[in-house]
Each structure stands twice: as C-alpha cells, then as structure tokens.
Amino acid sequence: MTWRSQKFRRLVASLDCASCGATGPSQAAHRNEGKGMGLKVSDALCAALCPTCHYELDQGKSMTKQQRREFWDRAYINTVKQLIESGRLKHE
C-alpha cells in the first residue's frame, strides 16, 4: 500500500522552493518514477518546488531524463534538510 498523507504534503508545500529558493509556499512534487499510470509514488517522496520548477521538472523540455532525476534528487535532499533544520520534522 502506498503511503498517503495530506498533512505531510501540506508541510512540504509550506517550505521555500528546494531548487531555486523562491519563498514559499511551494508545491509538493512527487518523484516521477516507479509509479503506475495515473498513480503517484508514496507521499514520502515529495520535494518542495515552486510552480516554475515543478513545471520544468514535469513538463519542461530543457532537461534529459537523467538530469530530471538529479534535479529531483537534489530538491528532495534540500526539502528534508529544510524540514529537519526548521524543526518541522520531529521524531516521536
């Protein structure tokens, strides 16, 4: 079963863009691999991207498939970093 959490998606979307740094709110951009037709991957795999960066990742023509993966990977790492350093991601 794929993990879904509207609360987590909203938390990610509340951050600044993890790519260009644009002041949030952003959008929770899911990883674009390992999904089925019409299905998104786990909500645990969301990166905070502004609408421009999210569009470029999903629809843009300026990146190869490998560059898209690297772009998303960097954004995801930066998203997790923002969540931890801001104290918004807490362990129980």
Contacts in CASP RR format, 6 or more apart in sequence:
PFRMAT RR
TARGET T0000
AUTHOR 0000-0000-0000
METHOD contacts of the structure
MODEL  1
MTWRSQKFRRLVASLDCASCGATGPSQAAHRNEGKGMGLKVSDALCAALC
PTCHYELDQGKSMTKQQRREFWDRAYINTVKQLIESGRLKHE
2 39 0 8 1.000
2 40 0 8 1.000
2 41 0 8 1.000
2 42 0 8 1.000
2 43 0 8 1.000
3 42 0 8 1.000
3 43 0 8 1.000
3 44 0 8 1.000
4 42 0 8 1.000
4 43 0 8 1.000
5 43 0 8 1.000
8 28 0 8 1.000
8 43 0 8 1.000
8 44 0 8 1.000
8 46 0 8 1.000
9 28 0 8 1.000
9 43 0 8 1.000
9 46 0 8 1.000
10 28 0 8 1.000
11 83 0 8 1.000
11 88 0 8 1.000
11 89 0 8 1.000
12 26 0 8 1.000
12 28 0 8 1.000
12 46 0 8 1.000
12 47 0 8 1.000
12 48 0 8 1.000
12 79 0 8 1.000
12 83 0 8 1.000
13 25 0 8 1.000
13 26 0 8 1.000
13 27 0 8 1.000
13 28 0 8 1.000
13 48 0 8 1.000
14 24 0 8 1.000
14 25 0 8 1.000
14 26 0 8 1.000
14 48 0 8 1.000
14 88 0 8 1.000
15 24 0 8 1.000
15 25 0 8 1.000
15 26 0 8 1.000
15 48 0 8 1.000
15 79 0 8 1.000
15 82 0 8 1.000
15 83 0 8 1.000
15 86 0 8 1.000
16 22 0 8 1.000
16 23 0 8 1.000
16 24 0 8 1.000
16 26 0 8 1.000
16 48 0 8 1.000
16 82 0 8 1.000
17 23 0 8 1.000
17 24 0 8 1.000
17 26 0 8 1.000
17 48 0 8 1.000
17 49 0 8 1.000
17 50 0 8 1.000
17 53 0 8 1.000
18 26 0 8 1.000
18 47 0 8 1.000
18 48 0 8 1.000
18 49 0 8 1.000
18 74 0 8 1.000
18 75 0 8 1.000
18 76 0 8 1.000
18 77 0 8 1.000
18 78 0 8 1.000
18 79 0 8 1.000
18 82 0 8 1.000
19 47 0 8 1.000
19 49 0 8 1.000
19 50 0 8 1.000
19 53 0 8 1.000
19 71 0 8 1.000
19 74 0 8 1.000
19 75 0 8 1.000
19 78 0 8 1.000
20 50 0 8 1.000
20 52 0 8 1.000
20 53 0 8 1.000
21 50 0 8 1.000
22 50 0 8 1.000
22 52 0 8 1.000
22 53 0 8 1.000
24 48 0 8 1.000
24 50 0 8 1.000
26 48 0 8 1.000
26 49 0 8 1.000
26 50 0 8 1.000
26 54 0 8 1.000
27 48 0 8 1.000
27 49 0 8 1.000
27 50 0 8 1.000
27 51 0 8 1.000
27 54 0 8 1.000
28 43 0 8 1.000
28 46 0 8 1.000
28 47 0 8 1.000
28 48 0 8 1.000
29 46 0 8 1.000
29 47 0 8 1.000
29 48 0 8 1.000
29 49 0 8 1.000
29 53 0 8 1.000
29 54 0 8 1.000
29 57 0 8 1.000
29 58 0 8 1.000
29 72 0 8 1.000
29 75 0 8 1.000
30 40 0 8 1.000
30 41 0 8 1.000
30 43 0 8 1.000
30 45 0 8 1.000
30 46 0 8 1.000
31 41 0 8 1.000
31 45 0 8 1.000
31 46 0 8 1.000
31 47 0 8 1.000
31 72 0 8 1.000
31 76 0 8 1.000
32 57 0 8 1.000
32 58 0 8 1.000
32 68 0 8 1.000
32 72 0 8 1.000
33 41 0 8 1.000
33 69 0 8 1.000
34 41 0 8 1.000
35 41 0 8 1.000
45 76 0 8 1.000
46 76 0 8 1.000
46 79 0 8 1.000
47 72 0 8 1.000
47 75 0 8 1.000
47 76 0 8 1.000
47 78 0 8 1.000
47 79 0 8 1.000
48 75 0 8 1.000
48 78 0 8 1.000
48 79 0 8 1.000
48 82 0 8 1.000
49 57 0 8 1.000
49 75 0 8 1.000
53 75 0 8 1.000
56 62 0 8 1.000
56 63 0 8 1.000
57 63 0 8 1.000
57 68 0 8 1.000
57 71 0 8 1.000
57 72 0 8 1.000
57 75 0 8 1.000
63 71 0 8 1.000
80 89 0 8 1.000
82 88 0 8 1.000
83 89 0 8 1.000
END
